[in-house]
């Protein structure tokens, strides 16, 4: 990852240790499911189901 990626991204997640790294995929599934649900309602393109 570069500094420009961090600068121009909408959101970032900083993790430390194995426990947080294991939780990131679970968090992503929850967030992406909610975003895709609203995308279907608002006729927007769908995002991938996982990272």
Residue pairs with C-beta under 8 A, 6 or more apart in sequence:
6 12
13 24
13 27
15 21
15 24
24 51
25 50
25 51
28 50
28 51
29 49
29 50
32 47
32 48
32 49
32 50
33 49
35 47
36 46
36 47
36 49
38 44
39 45
39 46
39 47
40 46
